[in-house]
Amino acid sequence: MPKKVLIADDTEFFRTALRDILLGAGYTVVGEAANGAEALDMAVELKPDLVILDVVMPVKNGLEAAKAISALNLPLKIVMCTSLGYEPIVEEAIRSGASGYIIKPLSEAKVLNTLNSII
């Protein structure tokens, strides 16, 4: 099971909610980014096992960040997390390198079931 997680969401509320869920399940949150560009830099620097990316973020959105992180061939998994749950966005997320997708609003069961399904 991946233990080190990087969270990227432009909303502090969702970062906090994800962090609380992950910490409660035994994960270590190694970093939090407010945009996709920060997430890309932090993925290289912190070497997480898992990156959770919001789709809609400033500077570099989650799909762009997922493509860039995937291109680095780092040994990590990417999960997208967003309120945009319609099929074209999900398909684009998978093409961008995501292994899973979490639809907001967040629930502990939804987050952990998604993470457990990709591990």
N, C-alpha and C positions, 0 to 999 in steps of 0.2 A: 504494500500500500504506500503510495506517495505520502511523504510526511511534510515536506517543506513546500509551502504554498505562497505564491505571489498573487495579490488581489489588485485588480485595476478597475476602478469605477470612478466616475467624476462626482458621484454623490457620496458624501461622507456617511450619511445614514446607511446606505447599502454596504459600504465597506465595513462599517461597524457591525452590521447584522451578520454579514458573511464571516467576519473574524470571530464573532461570538459562537456561531455554529461550528466553525472549524476547530476552534480551541476546545470546545466542549467535546468534540469527537476525537481529540488526541492529535490533531494536526498542529504544525508549527507554522505560523504566519511570519515569513521572513521579510515581507515588504508590502507596502501599499502604494499604488500609483493612482494619480488623478487623471491621467490621460494615456493614450496609447504610446506616445513617444517615451514617456517615463517608464512604462511597462517594458518596452523593448530594452532600454538601457538597464533596467533593474534585472531583467531576465538574464542578461549577459553577466552582470556583476554578481548576482546573488545565487545563480544556478539552482532555482527551485525545481522540485519534481513535478509541480503542477502550477499552471497559470490560469486564473479565472479572469476573463476579460468581458467587460460590458461592451456591447456593440456600439452604442452611441456615446462617444467621448470627444472632447475637443483635441486639437492639435493633430492627432492621428487616431482614427476610430478603431474599434476593436477588431474589425475585419482586416484592416490594413496592418495593425499590430500583429495579428495572428499570422498573416502571410509572411511578414518580416521575421518573426520569431521562428516560424517553421523553416524558413530558408537557412537559418543558422545551424540546423540539424543538431540542436541540443537534445539531450536525453530527458525530455519532459513532455507532459500532456497539456493540452489546451482545452479549456471548457469556456464556452461563451455564456454570458448571463445577461439577459435583457428582457424588456417588456415587449419587444418586437417578435412575436412568436409565429408570424405567418411564414408559410413554407419557403418562399424564395430566399428569405433571410437565413433560415436554417440551412438550406442547401448551400448558400454562399459561405456560411460559417464552416461547414464540413470541407468545402473546396479550399478554404483558407487554412486548413490544418487543425480544426477543432475536432476533438474526439467526443464531445458531448455538448449539451445545450440545456441551460436552466432558464425557465421562464419566470419572470417576476410577476406577482409578489413572491418573495422568498419564504420558504418554510424549511425547517430543519430536515424533515423527511425528504422533500424534493431535492434539496442540495445533496444530502448524503446518499440517496438512492442513485443520483446521477454520477457522483464520484465513484461509488462502489461498482457501477456498471462499466466504467472504463478502466478500472484497475485490474 
